[in-house]
């Protein structure tokens, strides 16, 4: 494995900090505390899937990735 040091680019006094995990934990905490409780089973989230490409192909691929059959709509022209 190649050693990728930043010393030649930024010097010796720079520390890189990966905050991805901390940001994900904070997002989870905020979602759990700030969103209304949806555990009553009465409300089901709704997902919408859009593509700027072929809707049939996108539907097939997104259904595989999502784990359920999904309907994909064409993006409105103002978003393409």
Secondary structure as UniProt FT lines:
FT   HELIX           7..10
FT   TURN            12..13
FT   HELIX           20..34
FT   TURN            39..40
FT   STRAND          49..51
FT   HELIX           55..66
FT   STRAND          72..74
FT   HELIX           77..79
//
